[in-house]
Amino acid sequence: MDRHELGAFLRSRRERLRPEDVGLPSGPRRRTPGLRREEAAVLAHISTEYYVRLEQGRAPKPSGEVLAGIADALRLTDTESDHLHLLAGTASTRARTHRRDVRPSILALLERLPQTAAFVMSASFEVLAWNNLAVALMGDFAQLSSEDRNLARQAFLESGATVSTPVDAADAAEFRHHVVMGLRAALARYPSDTSMTNLVDELHRGSPDFARLWKRHDVQPAAMLTKTFHHPAIGDVTVDCDTLTLTDRDQHLVLYSAPQGSPGAEALALLNVLGSDAGVM
């Protein structure tokens, strides 16, 4: 049970709700945002004292029934409810460290995907495997250290060696938010993984933007539907972005493709012909 993170998460979810969101009158002007603690406790069918102790990190481990009541009171999504149980220590966790070995069948699949730039990413956003079109679009990952292949570091920290990142400002901001949410959820799954904790600490120290987003305690990334990359040889390339979860190893298969006949598809086809010689690095 991570009492500090549990309390902070509960507080962040409570403060985002308005009284009218849960059927309560707004009443007089409030000094603080969101629901009051006593209102959350009433909705969760627990005592105010116990709820306050949970937020303060002083309460014993709550039961599954209590957590279910709190999740309902705070209108948590399924993903947020799962995160709540992880923080409270009532859900089964994975191994102590996240896996970086990619299944051989996935490695073979990468090379069989037509006109699709694809790569496999770990729970900590490290690129583990990729195909030739991903190299042509984003750069040669093989020339980078494992630290420099980490897309979380690429998103938040200055680095001498980089891969291509989304050129559109909205795309880039959305991706940074996506990274923070993914890392927060992953850290709850692997609280003893020093590589994970060290990465989060490094990003906290090196990026005020990361620290700001981390304080929001969001854990449910929205689907990223499109991205626009700037390629030095052929210009902007807009692609569809699809991410498939490889649940057995807690990894993600990221696919960049484009509808047939679109400018993005034509750009990917050209990159496929040019190969890694057209890479960005």
C-alpha positions as CSV (number, residue, x, y, z in Angstrom):
1,M,0.0,0.0,0.0
2,D,1.4,3.4,-1.1
3,R,-0.3,5.6,1.5
4,H,1.2,8.9,0.1
5,E,0.3,8.2,-3.5
6,L,-3.2,6.9,-2.5
7,G,-4.0,10.0,-0.5
8,A,-2.7,12.3,-3.3
9,F,-4.7,10.4,-5.9
10,L,-7.9,10.5,-3.9
11,R,-7.5,14.3,-3.3
12,S,-6.9,15.0,-7.0
13,R,-10.0,13.0,-8.0
14,R,-12.2,14.6,-5.3
15,E,-11.0,18.1,-6.3
16,R,-12.0,17.7,-9.9
17,L,-15.6,17.0,-9.1
18,R,-18.3,19.7,-8.7
19,P,-21.2,19.1,-6.3
20,E,-23.7,19.1,-9.2
21,D,-21.7,16.3,-10.8
22,V,-22.8,14.0,-8.0
23,G,-26.3,15.3,-7.4
24,L,-25.5,17.7,-4.6
25,P,-26.4,21.4,-4.4
26,S,-23.5,23.8,-5.0
27,G,-24.5,25.9,-2.0
28,P,-22.5,29.0,-1.0
29,R,-19.2,29.9,-2.6
30,R,-16.5,27.4,-1.8
31,R,-13.0,28.3,-0.7
32,T,-11.5,25.1,-2.3
33,P,-12.2,23.3,-5.6
34,G,-14.2,20.2,-5.8
35,L,-16.2,18.2,-3.3
36,R,-15.6,18.6,0.4
37,R,-14.1,15.6,2.2
38,E,-17.2,15.0,4.2
39,E,-19.3,15.0,1.0
40,A,-17.0,12.4,-0.5
41,A,-17.2,10.3,2.7
42,V,-21.0,10.4,2.7
43,L,-21.2,9.3,-1.0
44,A,-18.8,6.5,-0.3
45,H,-20.7,5.4,2.8
46,I,-17.7,5.7,5.1
47,S,-17.0,8.0,8.1
48,T,-15.5,11.4,7.4
49,E,-12.7,10.7,9.8
50,Y,-11.6,7.6,8.0
51,Y,-11.8,9.3,4.6
52,V,-9.7,12.2,5.9
53,R,-7.1,9.7,7.2
54,L,-7.0,8.0,3.8
55,E,-6.2,11.3,2.1
56,Q,-3.6,12.2,4.8
57,G,-1.9,8.8,4.3
58,R,-2.6,7.7,7.9
59,A,-5.3,5.1,7.5
60,P,-4.9,1.3,7.4
61,K,-5.4,-0.6,4.2
62,P,-9.0,-0.2,3.0
63,S,-11.1,-3.2,2.1
64,G,-12.2,-3.9,-1.5
65,E,-15.7,-2.9,-0.5
66,V,-14.5,0.5,0.8
67,L,-12.5,1.1,-2.3
68,A,-15.5,0.2,-4.5
69,G,-17.6,2.8,-2.6
70,I,-14.9,5.5,-3.0
71,A,-14.5,4.7,-6.7
72,D,-18.3,5.1,-7.1
73,A,-18.4,8.3,-5.0
74,L,-15.6,9.9,-7.0
75,R,-16.9,8.8,-10.3
76,L,-13.7,7.0,-11.2
77,T,-13.4,5.3,-14.6
78,D,-12.4,1.6,-14.8
79,T,-8.8,2.6,-15.4
80,E,-8.8,4.9,-12.5
81,S,-10.5,2.4,-10.2
82,D,-7.8,-0.2,-11.2
83,H,-5.1,2.3,-10.3
84,L,-6.8,3.0,-7.0
85,H,-6.7,-0.7,-6.1
86,L,-3.0,-0.9,-7.1
87,L,-2.1,2.0,-4.8
88,A,-4.1,0.5,-2.0
89,G,-2.4,-2.8,-2.4
90,T,-5.6,-4.8,-3.0
91,A,-4.8,-5.7,-6.6
92,S,-2.3,-8.3,-7.8
93,T,0.8,-6.8,-9.3
94,R,3.2,-7.9,-12.0
95,A,6.8,-8.8,-11.6
96,R,9.1,-6.5,-9.7
97,T,10.6,-5.1,-12.9
98,H,9.0,-4.4,-16.3
99,R,10.1,-6.6,-19.2
100,R,12.2,-5.5,-22.1
101,D,12.5,-8.7,-24.1
102,V,10.2,-8.7,-27.1
103,R,8.4,-11.8,-28.2
104,P,10.0,-13.4,-31.3
105,S,6.6,-13.5,-33.1
106,I,6.2,-9.7,-32.6
107,L,9.8,-9.1,-34.0
108,A,8.8,-11.1,-37.1
109,L,5.5,-9.2,-37.4
110,L,7.3,-5.9,-37.5
111,E,8.9,-6.8,-40.7
112,R,5.7,-8.1,-42.3
113,L,3.7,-4.9,-41.8
114,P,3.1,-3.2,-45.2
115,Q,3.6,0.6,-45.5
116,T,3.5,0.8,-41.7
117,A,6.2,2.3,-39.4
118,A,6.1,0.2,-36.3
119,F,7.9,-0.2,-33.1
120,V,7.6,-1.9,-29.7
121,M,7.7,0.2,-26.5
122,S,8.2,-0.9,-22.9
123,A,6.1,0.2,-20.0
124,S,8.7,2.9,-19.3
125,F,8.5,4.2,-23.0
126,E,11.8,2.7,-24.1
127,V,11.8,1.7,-27.8
128,L,12.7,-2.0,-27.8
129,A,12.3,-3.1,-31.4
130,W,11.4,-1.4,-34.7
131,N,11.1,-1.9,-38.4
132,N,12.9,-0.2,-41.3
133,L,10.1,2.2,-42.1
134,A,10.2,3.4,-38.5
135,V,13.9,4.1,-39.0
136,A,13.2,6.0,-42.2
137,L,10.5,8.1,-40.5
138,M,11.9,8.7,-37.1
139,G,15.6,7.9,-37.1
140,D,18.0,5.0,-36.5
141,F,17.2,3.8,-33.0
142,A,20.2,1.3,-33.2
143,Q,22.6,4.3,-33.1
144,L,21.2,5.4,-29.7
145,S,21.8,4.1,-26.2
146,S,18.8,2.6,-24.3
147,E,18.5,5.8,-22.4
148,D,18.3,7.9,-25.5
149,R,15.8,5.5,-27.0
150,N,13.4,6.4,-24.2
151,L,10.6,8.5,-25.6
152,A,9.7,10.0,-22.2
153,R,13.2,11.4,-22.0
154,Q,12.9,12.6,-25.6
155,A,9.6,14.4,-24.8
156,F,10.8,16.2,-21.6
157,L,14.6,16.5,-21.5
158,E,17.2,18.1,-23.8
159,S,19.3,15.4,-25.4
160,G,22.1,15.5,-27.9
161,A,20.8,12.4,-29.7
162,T,17.2,12.5,-30.7
163,V,14.6,10.8,-32.9
164,S,12.0,12.7,-34.8
165,T,9.1,13.8,-32.7
166,P,5.7,15.3,-33.6
167,V,6.1,18.8,-35.1
168,D,2.6,20.0,-34.3
169,A,2.6,21.8,-30.9
170,A,-0.8,20.2,-30.0
171,D,0.5,16.8,-30.9
172,A,3.6,17.3,-28.8
173,A,1.7,18.5,-25.8
174,E,-0.8,15.7,-26.0
175,F,2.1,13.2,-26.2
176,R,3.8,14.6,-23.1
177,H,0.5,14.3,-21.2
178,H,0.2,10.7,-22.5
179,V,3.7,9.9,-21.3
180,V,3.0,11.2,-17.8
181,M,-0.2,9.2,-17.5
182,G,1.5,6.1,-18.7
183,L,4.4,6.4,-16.4
184,R,2.2,7.1,-13.4
185,A,0.2,3.9,-14.1
186,A,3.3,1.9,-14.7
187,L,5.0,3.1,-11.5
188,A,1.9,1.8,-9.6
189,R,2.4,-1.6,-11.2
190,Y,6.2,-1.7,-10.6
191,P,6.8,0.3,-7.4
192,S,10.0,-1.7,-6.7
193,D,11.5,-1.3,-10.2
194,T,14.5,1.1,-9.7
195,S,14.8,1.8,-13.4
196,M,11.2,3.1,-13.3
197,T,11.6,5.1,-10.2
198,N,14.9,6.6,-11.3
199,L,13.3,7.7,-14.6
200,V,10.4,9.4,-12.9
201,D,12.9,11.1,-10.5
202,E,15.1,12.2,-13.4
203,L,12.1,13.7,-15.3
204,H,10.9,15.5,-12.1
205,R,14.3,17.1,-11.7
206,G,14.8,18.0,-15.3
207,S,11.4,19.2,-16.4
208,P,9.0,21.6,-14.6
209,D,6.4,20.6,-17.2
210,F,6.7,17.0,-16.2
211,A,6.4,17.9,-12.5
212,R,3.3,20.1,-13.3
213,L,1.6,17.3,-15.2
214,W,2.5,14.7,-12.6
215,K,0.7,16.6,-9.9
216,R,-2.6,16.1,-11.8
217,H,-2.6,12.4,-11.0
218,D,-4.2,11.5,-14.3
219,V,-3.9,7.8,-15.3
220,Q,-6.2,7.3,-18.3
221,P,-4.5,8.4,-21.6
222,A,-6.8,9.4,-24.4
223,A,-6.4,7.7,-27.8
224,M,-3.9,9.5,-30.0
225,L,-5.4,9.3,-33.4
226,T,-3.0,11.3,-35.7
227,K,0.5,12.7,-35.5
228,T,2.5,14.9,-37.8
229,F,6.2,14.4,-38.1
230,H,8.7,16.7,-39.9
231,H,11.1,14.8,-42.1
232,P,14.1,16.7,-43.5
233,A,14.0,15.0,-46.9
234,I,10.3,15.0,-47.7
235,G,8.6,17.5,-45.3
236,D,5.7,17.0,-43.0
237,V,4.2,13.5,-42.7
238,T,0.8,13.0,-41.1
239,V,0.0,9.5,-40.0
240,D,-2.7,7.6,-38.1
241,C,-1.4,6.4,-34.7
242,D,-2.7,3.1,-33.3
243,T,-1.3,1.4,-30.2
244,L,-1.9,-2.3,-29.4
245,T,-1.2,-3.6,-25.9
246,L,0.9,-6.7,-25.6
247,T,-0.5,-7.8,-22.3
248,D,1.7,-10.8,-21.6
249,R,4.8,-8.5,-21.3
250,D,3.2,-5.2,-20.5
251,Q,4.5,-3.6,-23.8
252,H,2.9,-1.7,-26.6
253,L,3.1,-2.1,-30.4
254,V,2.8,1.3,-31.9
255,L,1.7,1.6,-35.6
256,Y,2.0,4.6,-37.9
257,S,0.1,4.2,-41.1
258,A,-2.1,6.3,-43.4
259,P,-5.2,5.8,-45.5
260,Q,-4.6,4.6,-49.1
261,G,-4.2,7.5,-51.5
262,S,-3.6,10.1,-48.8
263,P,-0.5,12.4,-48.7
264,G,0.6,10.5,-45.6
265,A,0.4,7.2,-47.5
266,E,2.4,8.6,-50.4
267,A,5.0,9.9,-48.0
268,L,5.4,6.5,-46.2
269,A,5.6,4.8,-49.6
270,L,8.4,7.2,-50.6
271,L,10.2,6.6,-47.3
272,N,9.9,2.9,-47.8
273,V,11.7,3.2,-51.1
274,L,14.4,5.6,-49.8
275,G,14.9,3.4,-46.7
276,S,17.2,4.3,-43.8
277,D,19.3,6.6,-46.0
278,A,16.5,9.1,-45.7
279,G,16.5,8.9,-41.9
280,V,16.4,12.0,-39.7
281,M,19.6,11.3,-37.8
